[in-house]
Amino acid sequence: MQLLSTTKKQLRTGLLSLAVCASVSIPTSYVHASGVNLEGLGIRAVSMGGAFTGLADDASAIFWNPAGLAQLKGAGYTIGVYSMNAKSRDKTGTTNKPLNAGFDPNKGDIFPGIYDTEPNHFDDEDELWVGAGTMPAFVMYKNYGRYTLAGGVYGVGGAYSEYNDNIYDTGDGSKIEGDVFNVIGVVAVNSSIGYQLTEKLSIGVGLDLLINFWRADLEKNYTSETASMYDYEFKQKVRKIGYGFQGNFGALYKFNEQWSVGANYRTGTDINLKGDTWASLRSDNPDLIDAGIVSDEKSDGHSNFTYGASWNVGVAYKPTTKLTFTADYKENDWSEFKWPSSNVTYDDPGILLRNDNREPGWKRAHGYSLGAEYFLDNGITLRAGYTNEESGVPPAFENTVTTTLGDIQMVNFGMGMMYNDWKVDFLVGTMWGDNGLGTSHVCYDFGVSFMKML
């Protein structure tokens, strides 16, 4: 059996590989160009492809463009939920690379290979996340003449992933099992105000308190076919929570009853995740023990999510009183983004838990959205939307475990119904994308919301 650990010098290479792996951030959800969100807020707005910056005429304006709040009259509240189910295919599987083969958590590498006869990736091509992103929302508003106050609590991002696969050592057929479980969510607590400066111009400002919680479990077991002394077990657990603040500034100008334009700017945010991390490597292999790799560690840790500023511009056109067309352009400076695995500090670093600070190499990304809405005479509204959005994520980062989505296209359809003081909105849609390196996905979306006028 050919082993990377047959000499102490080579074992130290394996040790470094494990140390890097111990700082890996287990998968998180992809964050679109508009900041720290998945699809956005509001079933109506999302069903129009998120092309809502130049319209922003319901309570979801606290997200898309707070200046639009000034258009609202009276008071009301909205309760809703949006859910995404995603199926992903990855031809190269979850990585299992040794350090000397380019192991890099910033590129999505998850498991380290200790013996040089281990395959450098797992090969389970299909993975299904049920309810990969489920986001509830509650928003209220009240108009006071020229200004409107609004706020709410809603999920802006989330992911659930569960991965398990077996591969076999190319040298002697030893079984290698990898298992990953991850739940992550970002919840926003928002306060916003929209003010009508003139008959045509409104401005708005909002503040988001973003709460991020994260649970991750990683486990790898190597069961030797040659001798049990070569067996090893690697485990890592992460339990962290953090918060950050993000400003949201908007403007809306209505030329007339047909045309309006809007602009929105988000400041970005820095979320400092804090909590415990456990990591251990257990083995009876004397070479691994002599090299100091066998260890059991626990430490409080700090990881930073840093998102750059973003901006949207949009236009809305109403050729008739029943028909509306919208279009948005979006851009986010992902070059300032920090991936948690590349920015981690432990209070008690060790062999497996090592401090790490490096740039993940993400880039500026842009996208556009188109939407349409048509009011029928019987109180039913029909909607449709399309989004084409570039990813700021390096393609090599994306796989079935990181749950990022790459460049995406999205088509949504929606319907609204009025009943007395209630309005119900529905959404169905699909999203798909490919990173160009063999990782692709298809998502199926569903949403519903209830709005009550007070």
Protein Blocks (a to p, Z undefined) as FASTA:
>chain_A
ZZfklpfklmmmmmmmmmmmmmpccddddddfklpafkbgcjklmmnoopaklnopafkl
mmmommlmmmpgcjdddddddddddddddfkopadddfknopafknopabdcfbfkbcfb
dfbfbdcdehkbacddddddddehjaccddddddfbdcddddddddddfklopacddddd
dddddddddddddddfblmbccdddddddddddddddddddddfkbmklgccdddddddd
dddddddddddddfblmbccdddddebjadddedddddddddfbfklmmnomaccddddd
dddddddddddddddddfbfkbccddddddddfklpccfkloccdfbgcfklccddddeh
iacddddddddddddfkopacdddddddddfbdfklpcfklopnbjaddddddddddehj
bccddddddddddehiopacddddddddddddZZ
